[in-house]
Amino acid sequence: MKSGKIKAVVLLLLICISMPLLTISTTQAATNIPNSELENRIDNYVSQYIGQSTPGTTVVIVKDGEIIFSKGYGYANIENSITIDPTTTIFEWGSSSKPFVWVSVMQLVERGLINLDVDINTYLPEVLRQQLAFQMPFTMRDLLNHTAGFAEQALGSFVTNEVAQNLSLEDALLLMQPKQIYTPGTVSAYSNFGTALAAYIVGNISSQGYTAFEMENIFIPAGMNNTLNQPDWINNHNFLQAKATGYMPDGRGGFREGVRSYIALYPAGAINGTAEDLARFIIALTPPQGESGILFENPHSLTTLFTPSSLDPINFPGTHHGFMSKKGSTTFGHAGGTSSFTTNLAIVPSERFGIVVISNAPGELDIAYGLINYLLADDTPQIQPTPSALPNAENVAGNYMLMRRMEGNLSEILSYLANPIVDITALDENTISVTAGVFGSATYIQVEPNFFRMVSFEGSAMPQIFSELRFKMEDGSPIQIHVGNGHDLMPLPSGRTIPFLTTYAAIMLISLLFFLITPIIILISLLRNKKKGIKNTHFKLFNIGLLLSGTLLIFNNLICLVRIFTSIIIPSKAELAPHIWINYIIVVLSVFMLVGSIIYLGKEKELITTKNKAFFFATTALIALTIFVLHNWNFFVIL
């Protein structure tokens, strides 16, 4: 994998904590591979990628309430040659922690303590309700379906050990609250904040706090004795001694040690545990047909868990009460990722079958996603095209982005630089090609008006994220793509289309070169003039001041972006605020230098050459364009 691609995958995981799983569906015994061949097949598949996409991985398979396959591959710690043991090696689960929140919610639904369809404010303390002050009402069902309307908030999503020890879930919600940019119930945009809010409600209703409820009602009953959620594992040295070292690609074909992930909205992605413990969670959710299992009292509650939670699952696909599913399939699950780990689990309740795959590298798609694809066969029902003529596929061609996006602060740029811009091209009247950056590409056939189903793909994640696309049209043009499971897409917004993005990039590249190279040339010129005894005019000095203001502006924001893009722990809004204040100071300084230049342009016009004037106008134009672009991308927004 090329280094640029690696950086994109790593950054995507840092921003999102993880992308949820849309699993490949299955047939008969959930896999077409006989048990006698299972180990050999998995060994051969995994051996292609160990040491390439990850230092190590573990695979656990369950069937009929038992672990039938459990094996570790590669290293938990490269430096000390410690191998991975699925029974004892601790991993970060990332967003594979989310199903535990949703099971907790459904346990309280079963007890009559939560109604999925009442205003969420019903379950919040008065003080917190007033502090959060949501712009639009939404329900627990909206949280389950990622349809509460929230934008993403990446800044401050990962915190330090010290912050994590003292940051309560209530404070984290207040710190990380994003805007509601969509009408609740209309857009499925994956939300870590929404999951953490649901967990807070579980803790509030139970009067235990979320992690205590999770331990008592899920971990202990399921026999998950090697699993803890943050903050319980932070200072548990015995527990952490067994933890695998997380690694990041070093860009040279190897790996460098990563860092432990401490997550502000910890219910959304901070469980640490063994692969076999995660498999025990699957076992707890797949009791014999007609039984409730150990996590619910009523079999109907467990059955409900794996049914669509969207009230209109055909036209508006959602989750299955927090579990991600490919529409029409029998397989459910959830993937997870942190700055140094990747997790994926698939559950087939009807077959009492499940798979857990965990790797100690971020964005590991080849095993964590690819092995799921390899082991499970497809049972998606074939939909025959309608007999009437279908709309021309050319109508839906264009550039799209995830509706899970950041808006309103300088992190908005991450929605375009880190997340893939999805390109859709019409191959013929009923066929489209979709390219989605690091996720891969796929071909789709139109089977109903503006409804496309995948027929082939390249890239392990594509069938698990974008298996079906249902275009919402208005006046003959697409305004949204219903994908569900948090992955709805939208056309690039006005002012953010490819021509605009290209123009912004060109302006900033020209400004970067001009304001970094020109001062060196000017310095050389000043030194030469000094030797020759040539006196500089006031106009020239103010113009140089204007130039250096532009240089400071470029340096300040370049440092800001470097901090965002190269730091394993994404800086918080408070940490980046000084860069924004400096931008304001530089603008004031630029105005002062500009006014001075204009004043002396009139006073010293006989001494000013055409070349000096051209340089002044070029500097003024570029610094004005730079400020415009930075303002357009929220680099002057404090909050």
C-alpha positions in Angstrom: 0.0 0.0 0.0 1.4 3.4 -1.0 2.3 5.8 1.8 -0.2 8.4 0.7 -2.9 5.8 0.8 -1.8 4.7 4.3 -2.0 8.2 5.6 -5.5 8.6 4.2 -6.7 5.4 5.9 -5.0 6.3 9.2 -6.5 9.8 9.2 -9.9 8.6 8.3 -9.8 6.3 11.3 -8.5 9.0 13.6 -11.4 11.3 12.6 -14.1 8.7 12.7 -13.0 6.3 15.3 -14.3 3.7 12.9 -16.6 3.1 10.0 -19.5 0.7 10.7 -19.9 -2.6 9.0 -22.4 -3.5 6.3 -21.7 -7.2 6.2 -21.8 -9.7 3.3 -24.7 -12.1 3.7 -24.6 -15.8 3.9 -26.0 -19.2 2.8 -26.8 -22.4 4.6 -24.1 -23.1 7.3 -23.1 -19.4 7.1 -20.0 -20.4 5.2 -19.4 -22.7 2.2 -16.1 -23.9 3.7 -16.3 -27.3 5.5 -15.0 -27.3 9.1 -12.2 -29.7 8.1 -10.8 -27.1 5.7 -11.5 -24.0 7.7 -8.1 -23.7 9.4 -6.1 -24.4 6.2 -8.2 -21.9 4.2 -7.9 -19.1 6.8 -4.2 -19.8 7.3 -3.6 -19.4 3.5 -5.7 -16.3 3.3 -4.1 -14.5 6.3 -0.6 -15.4 5.4 -0.8 -13.1 2.4 -1.1 -10.1 4.6 0.7 -10.7 7.9 3.7 -8.4 8.0 2.2 -6.5 5.0 -1.1 -4.9 6.1 -0.6 -5.6 9.9 1.9 -7.1 12.2 -0.6 -9.5 13.7 -4.3 -10.5 13.7 -6.6 -13.0 15.4 -9.6 -14.8 14.0 -12.3 -16.5 16.2 -15.4 -18.3 14.8 -18.4 -19.4 16.8 -21.1 -21.9 15.8 -24.1 -23.2 17.9 -22.9 -21.6 21.1 -19.3 -22.8 20.9 -16.0 -21.4 19.7 -15.1 -23.7 16.8 -12.0 -21.8 15.6 -9.6 -19.6 17.5 -6.1 -18.6 16.3 -3.6 -15.8 16.4 -1.3 -14.8 13.6 1.8 -12.7 13.8 3.0 -10.5 16.6 1.3 -8.7 19.5 4.7 -7.0 20.0 7.3 -7.1 17.3 10.2 -5.8 19.4 9.9 -8.6 21.9 8.6 -11.3 19.5 5.4 -11.8 21.5 2.8 -13.7 19.5 -0.9 -13.1 19.5 -3.1 -15.4 21.6 -6.9 -14.9 21.0 -7.6 -16.1 24.6 -5.4 -13.6 26.4 -4.2 -10.8 24.1 -6.0 -7.5 24.7 -7.0 -5.4 21.8 -8.8 -2.0 21.3 -12.2 -2.7 19.8 -13.0 0.8 18.5 -16.5 1.2 17.3 -17.2 -2.5 17.8 -18.0 -1.2 21.2 -21.2 0.4 19.9 -23.3 -2.8 19.8 -22.9 -3.0 23.6 -24.6 0.5 23.8 -27.5 -0.6 21.7 -27.9 -3.9 23.5 -28.0 -1.9 26.7 -30.7 0.3 25.2 -32.8 -2.6 24.1 -32.5 -4.2 27.6 -34.1 -1.1 29.0 -36.7 -1.1 26.3 -37.6 -4.6 27.3 -37.9 -3.4 30.9 -40.2 -0.6 29.9 -37.8 2.1 30.9 -37.1 3.5 27.4 -39.6 4.2 24.6 -37.8 4.4 21.3 -40.2 7.0 19.9 -40.4 9.8 22.6 -38.3 13.0 22.6 -34.8 12.2 23.9 -35.0 15.1 26.3 -37.4 13.0 28.3 -34.4 10.9 29.5 -32.0 13.8 30.3 -31.5 15.6 33.5 -32.9 19.2 33.4 -29.5 20.8 33.7 -27.9 18.8 31.0 -30.9 19.2 28.8 -30.6 23.0 29.1 -26.8 22.9 28.4 -27.1 20.7 25.3 -30.1 22.6 24.0 -30.6 20.6 20.9 -31.9 22.6 17.9 -34.4 20.0 16.8 -36.1 17.2 18.7 -35.2 13.5 18.0 -35.8 10.1 19.5 -33.8 7.0 20.7 -34.8 5.4 17.4 -33.1 8.2 15.6 -29.9 7.5 17.6 -30.2 3.8 16.8 -30.4 4.6 13.1 -27.8 7.5 13.1 -30.6 9.8 12.0 -30.6 12.4 14.7 -29.2 15.0 12.3 -25.7 15.5 13.8 -22.7 16.7 11.9 -19.4 15.1 12.8 -17.0 16.5 15.4 -13.4 15.2 15.0 -11.5 17.8 17.0 -10.7 16.5 20.5 -12.1 13.0 19.8 -8.9 11.4 21.1 -7.6 12.6 24.5 -4.5 12.0 26.7 -4.4 9.5 29.5 -4.6 12.3 32.1 -7.7 13.9 30.4 -9.4 10.5 30.1 -9.1 9.8 33.8 -10.9 13.0 34.8 -13.3 13.5 31.9 -16.8 12.4 32.7 -19.2 11.3 30.0 -21.4 14.3 30.7 -18.5 16.7 30.3 -17.4 14.8 27.1 -20.9 15.3 25.6 -20.8 19.0 26.3 -17.2 19.3 24.9 -17.9 17.3 21.8 -21.5 18.4 20.9 -21.8 18.8 17.1 -24.3 20.9 15.2 -27.6 19.4 14.0 -27.3 20.1 10.3 -30.1 17.7 9.1 -33.7 17.3 10.0 -33.9 14.3 12.3 -35.2 11.2 10.6 -34.2 12.3 7.1 -30.4 11.5 6.8 -28.4 8.5 8.1 -25.1 10.1 9.1 -23.0 8.0 11.5 -22.5 9.6 14.9 -20.2 8.9 17.7 -21.8 11.6 19.7 -25.3 10.0 19.2 -24.0 6.7 20.5 -22.4 8.2 23.5 -25.6 10.2 24.3 -27.6 6.9 24.2 -25.0 5.4 26.6 -25.4 8.4 28.9 -29.1 7.9 29.0 -28.7 4.2 29.9 -26.5 5.2 32.8 -28.9 7.9 33.9 -32.0 5.7 33.8 -30.2 2.9 35.6 -28.7 5.2 38.1 -25.5 3.2 37.8 -23.5 5.0 35.1 -23.0 3.4 31.7 -19.9 1.3 32.3 -21.3 -0.2 35.5 -24.5 -1.1 33.7 -22.6 -2.6 30.8 -20.4 -4.7 33.2 -23.4 -6.0 35.2 -25.8 -6.6 32.3 -23.5 -7.7 29.4 -19.9 -8.5 30.3 -20.5 -10.6 33.4 -23.5 -12.6 32.1 -21.7 -13.3 28.8 -18.6 -14.5 30.6 -16.4 -11.7 29.2 -13.8 -11.8 32.0 -11.0 -10.2 30.0 -12.9 -7.1 28.8 -13.1 -3.6 30.3 -14.4 -0.2 29.0 -12.7 3.1 29.6 -12.1 4.4 32.2 -12.0 1.1 34.0 -8.9 -0.2 32.2 -6.8 3.0 32.3 -4.9 2.3 35.5 -5.4 -1.5 35.5 -1.8 -2.5 35.0 -2.5 -6.3 35.2 -5.0 -6.0 32.5 -2.9 -3.8 30.3 0.2 -6.1 30.6 -1.6 -8.5 28.2 -2.4 -5.7 25.7 -1.1 -6.0 22.2 1.1 -3.1 21.0 -0.7 -1.1 18.3 1.3 -0.2 15.2 1.1 2.2 12.4 2.5 1.9 8.9 5.9 3.6 8.7 5.6 4.4 5.0 8.5 2.2 4.1 6.7 -1.2 4.1 7.2 -1.7 7.9 5.5 -0.6 11.1 6.2 1.8 13.9 4.7 1.7 17.3 1.4 3.6 17.7 -0.2 4.9 20.8 -3.0 3.8 23.1 -6.4 5.4 22.3 -8.1 7.3 25.0 -11.5 8.4 23.6 -13.5 11.3 24.9 -16.9 9.8 23.9 -15.7 6.5 25.3 -18.9 4.4 25.0 -18.7 4.8 21.2 -15.3 3.2 20.9 -13.1 2.5 24.0 -13.7 -1.2 25.0 -10.5 -3.2 25.4 -10.7 -7.0 25.4 -9.7 -10.3 23.9 -11.0 -11.7 20.6 -12.6 -14.6 22.4 -14.5 -12.3 24.7 -15.9 -10.5 21.7 -16.9 -14.0 20.4 -18.6 -14.7 23.7 -20.8 -11.6 23.1 -21.8 -13.2 19.7 -22.6 -16.4 21.5 -24.8 -14.5 24.0 -26.7 -13.1 21.1 -27.2 -16.4 19.3 -29.0 -18.8 21.6 -31.1 -21.7 20.2 -34.1 -20.7 18.1 -37.0 -19.4 20.3 -34.9 -18.8 23.4 -34.1 -15.4 24.9 -30.4 -16.1 25.7 -28.6 -14.6 28.7 -28.9 -10.9 27.8 -32.7 -10.7 27.5 -35.7 -12.1 29.4 -38.1 -12.3 26.4 -37.2 -14.1 23.1 -39.1 -11.4 21.3 -36.6 -8.8 22.5 -33.7 -10.6 20.9 -35.7 -11.1 17.7 -36.5 -7.4 17.6 -32.8 -6.6 18.0 -32.1 -8.0 14.5 -35.0 -6.5 12.7 -34.9 -3.1 11.0 -35.3 -0.2 13.4 -36.1 2.2 10.6 -39.9 2.8 10.2 -39.4 2.7 6.4 -36.7 0.1 5.8 -37.4 -0.3 2.1 -37.1 3.4 1.0 -35.1 4.6 4.0 -32.7 1.8 5.1 -31.4 2.1 8.6 -29.7 -0.1 11.1 -31.1 -3.2 12.9 -31.4 -1.5 16.3 -27.8 -0.4 16.1 -26.4 -3.4 14.3 -25.4 -2.9 10.7 -26.8 -5.1 8.0 -26.9 -5.5 4.3 -30.6 -5.1 3.3 -32.1 -8.5 2.5 -29.3 -10.4 4.2 -29.1 -12.5 7.4 -25.8 -11.2 8.6 -25.3 -8.3 11.1 -22.3 -6.8 12.7 -20.1 -3.8 13.3 -16.6 -2.8 12.5 -14.3 -0.7 14.6 -11.0 1.1 14.4 -8.7 3.3 16.6 -5.4 4.9 15.8 -3.6 1.5 16.0 -6.2 -1.3 15.8 -9.0 -2.6 13.4 -11.9 -4.8 14.5 -14.7 -6.5 12.6 -17.4 -8.8 13.7 -20.2 -10.6 11.8 -23.2 -12.4 13.3 -25.6 -14.7 11.6 -28.4 -15.3 14.2 -30.4 -17.7 12.1 -27.3 -20.0 11.8 -26.0 -19.3 15.3 -22.8 -18.4 13.6 -20.3 -15.5 14.0 -16.8 -14.3 13.1 -14.4 -12.0 15.0 -11.3 -10.5 13.3 -9.0 -8.1 15.1 -5.7 -6.6 13.8 -3.1 -4.4 15.6 -2.8 -1.9 12.8 -5.2 0.9 11.8 -7.3 0.8 8.6 -6.5 -2.8 8.0 -9.0 -3.7 5.3 -7.4 -6.8 3.7 -7.9 -9.2 6.7 -10.5 -7.4 8.9 -12.9 -6.8 5.9 -11.5 -9.2 3.2 -11.6 -12.3 5.4 -15.3 -11.6 6.2 -16.0 -11.4 2.5 -14.0 -14.6 1.9 -15.7 -16.7 4.6 -19.3 -15.7 4.0 -21.3 -16.3 0.9 -23.9 -14.0 -0.6 -27.6 -14.7 -0.1 -29.0 -11.3 -1.3 -32.2 -12.0 -3.2 -31.9 -11.2 -6.9 -34.2 -8.3 -7.8 -35.4 -8.4 -11.4 -35.5 -5.1 -13.2 -39.0 -3.7 -13.6 -40.5 -4.3 -17.0 -41.0 -0.6 -17.7 -38.2 1.6 -18.9 -35.8 2.7 -16.2 -34.4 6.3 -15.9 -31.1 6.9 -17.6 -28.2 6.2 -15.3 -26.6 9.4 -16.6 -29.0 11.3 -14.4 -27.1 10.2 -11.2 -23.6 10.6 -12.4 -21.5 13.1 -10.4 -19.4 13.7 -7.3 -20.7 12.8 -3.9 -19.6 12.9 -0.3 -20.6 11.2 3.0 -23.3 13.1 4.8 -21.4 12.3 7.9 -19.3 15.5 7.6 -17.9 18.3 9.7 -19.3 21.7 9.4 -18.9 25.1 11.1 -15.3 25.0 12.2 -11.9 24.5 10.7 -12.3 20.7 10.9 -14.6 21.0 7.9 -11.6 20.6 5.6 -11.1 17.1 7.0 -14.4 16.1 5.4 -12.8 16.7 2.0 -9.1 15.8 2.6 -9.7 12.7 4.7 -13.0 11.2 3.6 -13.2 10.0 0.0 -15.0 12.0 -2.6 -17.2 9.4 -4.3 -17.2 9.6 -8.0 -20.2 8.1 -9.9 -19.9 7.5 -13.7 -22.6 6.1 -16.0 -21.3 3.1 -18.0 -24.5 2.7 -19.9 -28.2 3.5 -19.4 -28.6 1.1 -16.5 -25.0 0.7 -15.2 -22.9 2.9 -13.0 -19.3 2.8 -11.7 -18.5 4.1 -8.2 -15.0 5.0 -7.0 -14.6 5.7 -3.3 -11.0 6.4 -2.6 -9.3 4.0 -0.2 -12.5 1.9 0.1 -12.2 0.8 -3.6 -14.6 0.8 -6.5 -17.6 -1.1 -7.7 -20.1 -1.6 -10.5 -23.8 -1.3 -10.0 -26.9 -2.3 -12.1 -30.2 -0.4 -11.8 -32.9 -2.9 -10.8 -35.6 -0.4 -9.9 -36.1 3.3 -10.8 -33.0 5.0 -9.3 -32.1 2.0 -7.2 -28.8 0.3 -7.9 -27.3 -3.0 -6.7 -23.6 -3.9 -6.6 -22.6 -6.6 -9.1 -18.8 -6.5 -8.8 -16.2 -4.7 -6.7 -12.6 -4.0 -6.1 -11.6 -3.3 -2.5 -12.6 -5.3 0.6 -14.7 -2.5 2.2 -17.0 -1.7 -0.8 -19.6 -4.5 -0.4 -19.7 -3.9 3.4 -20.3 -0.2 3.1 -22.0 0.6 -0.3 -23.7 -2.6 -1.3 -26.9 -0.8 -2.5 -27.6 2.8 -3.6 -31.1 4.3 -3.6 -31.1 7.8 -5.2 -33.5 10.4 -3.9 -34.4 12.6 -6.8 -35.8 16.1 -7.0 -36.6 17.8 -10.4 -34.7 15.0 -12.1 -31.5 15.5 -10.1 -30.2 13.5 -7.2 -30.2 15.3 -3.8 -29.3 12.3 -1.6 -28.3 8.7 -1.8 -29.9 6.4 0.8 -27.3 3.9 1.8 -28.3 3.6 5.5 -26.2 2.4 8.4 -24.7 5.9 8.8 -23.4 6.1 5.2 -25.9 8.2 3.3 -24.3 10.3 0.5 -25.0 13.7 -0.9 -23.8 15.7 -4.0 -20.9 18.0 -3.2 -22.4 21.2 -1.7 -22.5 24.4 -3.6 -19.1 26.1 -3.3 -17.5 22.7 -2.6 -17.7 21.1 -6.1 -14.6 19.9 -7.9 -14.0 23.2 -9.8 -14.3 25.1 -6.5 -12.1 22.7 -4.6 -9.5 22.8 -7.4 -9.6 26.6 -7.4 -9.1 26.8 -3.6 -6.2 24.3 -3.9 -4.6 26.3 -6.7 -4.9 29.6 -4.8 -3.3 28.1 -1.6 -0.5 26.4 -3.6 0.4 29.7 -5.4 0.2 31.6 -2.1 2.3 29.0 -0.4 5.1 29.3 -3.0 4.8 33.1 -3.3 4.9 33.8 0.5 7.6 31.3 1.3 10.0 31.9 -1.7 9.6 35.6 -2.4 10.8 36.8 1.1 14.1 35.0 0.4 14.4 36.8 -2.9 13.6 40.1 -1.2 16.1 39.5 1.6 18.8 39.0 -1.0 17.7 42.2 -2.8 17.9 44.2 0.4 21.4 42.9 1.2 22.5 43.9 -2.3 20.9 47.4 -2.0 22.6 47.9 1.3 26.0 47.1 -0.2 25.3 49.5 -3.0 24.1 52.2 -0.6 20.6 52.2 -2.2 18.0 53.5 0.3 14.7 51.7 0.4 11.5 53.8 0.1 8.8 53.7 2.8 6.5 52.2 0.2 8.9 49.3 -0.3 9.3 48.7 3.4 5.5 48.7 4.0 5.1 46.4 1.0 7.7 44.0 2.5 5.8 44.2 5.7 2.6 43.2 3.8 4.5 40.3 2.2 5.8 39.1 5.6 2.2 39.3 6.9 1.2 36.8 4.2 4.2 34.6 5.1 3.1 34.6 8.7 -0.4 33.7 7.7 0.8 30.8 5.6 3.1 29.5 8.3 0.5 29.8 11.0 -2.2 27.8 9.1 0.4 25.4 7.7 1.4 24.5 11.3 -2.3 24.2 12.3 -2.9 21.7 9.4 0.3 19.8 10.2 -0.9 19.5 13.8 -4.2 18.1 12.6 -2.9 15.8 10.0 0.3 14.4 11.7 -0.7 14.1 15.3 -2.0 10.7 16.4 -4.2 12.5 18.9 -6.2 15.1 16.9 -6.0 18.4 18.7 -9.0 19.8 20.4 -10.8 23.1 19.5 -9.1 24.7 22.5 -5.7 23.6 21.4 -6.2 25.0 17.9 -7.9 28.3 19.0 -4.5 30.1 19.3 -4.0 29.6 15.5 -7.3 31.3 14.9 -6.6 34.2 17.1 -3.2 34.6 15.4 -5.1 34.8 12.1 -7.0 37.8 13.4 -3.8 39.5 14.5 -2.2 38.9 11.1 -5.2 40.3 9.3 -5.0 43.5 11.4 -1.2 43.7 10.7 -1.9 43.1 7.0 -4.4 46.0 6.9 -1.9 48.3 8.7 0.8 47.4 6.2 -1.7 47.8 3.2 -2.8 51.3 4.4 0.9 52.3 4.9 1.7 51.1 1.4 -1.2 53.0 -0.2 -0.3 56.2 1.7 3.3 56.1 0.5 2.3 55.0 -2.9 1.0 58.5 -3.3 3.8 60.3 -1.5 6.7 58.5 -3.2 5.2 57.9 -6.7 8.3 59.4 -8.4 10.5 56.9 -6.6 8.3 53.8 -7.2 9.0 51.7 -10.3 6.4 49.8 -12.3 8.0 46.6 -11.1 7.5 47.8 -7.4 3.8 48.6 -8.2 3.3 45.2 -9.8 4.8 43.4 -6.9 2.6 45.4 -4.5 -0.6 44.6 -6.4 0.4 40.9 -6.6 1.1 40.7 -2.9 -2.2 42.5 -2.1 -4.2 40.2 -4.4 -2.7 37.0 -3.1 -3.0 37.9 0.6 -6.6 38.9 0.0 -7.3 35.6 -1.8 -5.6 33.7 0.9 -7.7 35.3 3.6 -10.8 34.7 1.6 -10.1 31.0 1.2 -9.2 30.6 4.9 -12.3 32.4 5.9 -14.4 30.2 3.5 -12.9 27.1 5.3 -13.6 28.4 8.8 -10.1 29.2 9.8 -11.4 32.3 11.5 -14.1 30.5 13.5 -13.3 30.2 17.1 -16.1 27.8 18.2 
